[in-house]
Amino acid sequence: MGKLDGKVAVITGGTTGLALAGAKLFVDEGAYVFVTGRRQDALDEAVKAIGRNVTGVRGDAADLDDLDRLFATVEREQGAIDILWASAGTGAQGRLGEITEQHFDTTFGLNARGTLFTVQKALPLFNDGGSIFMTGSNASVKGYPEWSVYAASKAVLQAYARVWLSELKDRRIRVNVLMPGQVATAKQEELFDEETKRQFESLIPRGKMGSPEEIAAVALFLASDDSTYVNGVELAVDGGVSVV
């Protein structure tokens, strides 16, 4: 038996990196998974990589009309949700004194606003006893230069979790934040040059970046009944960077 047999999961931003690794693992553990992405080609590739028990829905988690289409599709095809992993996010460097309105609005529009409305629009379909978790970042608890806007947009997720678990306690829906550190993904390759990657690796006690599969394993824990007594936590999966 799989840990997610018979469960329905929605993963936003699930076409690459750690969320895609999580989608694959969820299906291997028995779930039916809906994944979203903004680019149709990437979405098609993700669906092919996952292979079975998956529906891809093109959309931007910052666009409320796209979110409506997502959950209408979920309702039509599966009827309910047991697991929501709000993983869609964005980030870019910006030093204080050089931050633009567009930089701020784009980052908060997806990471903070988009996450909030993703969760809110999912609620009518949620089964009692389900699991909601959001992808945070250890940038929210560290002081990485040039990442203040991104860090702030991720810090709000823990505030959401604290309040929402109280609001959802009668339905036994738990709310957590999965807080990864530096993970070797295609997005990281896009953002960081070799020197930056070496600098980040020097901060990790084991001296090596995390893998998407390592993050996916913890996502499975939060999604499954293994974590039924875990609620409101910001679970660091960063090799110890946030505490050293």
Order of alpha helices (4+ residues) and beta strands (2+ residues): beta-alpha-beta-alpha-beta-alpha-beta-alpha-alpha-beta-alpha-beta-alpha-alpha-alpha-beta
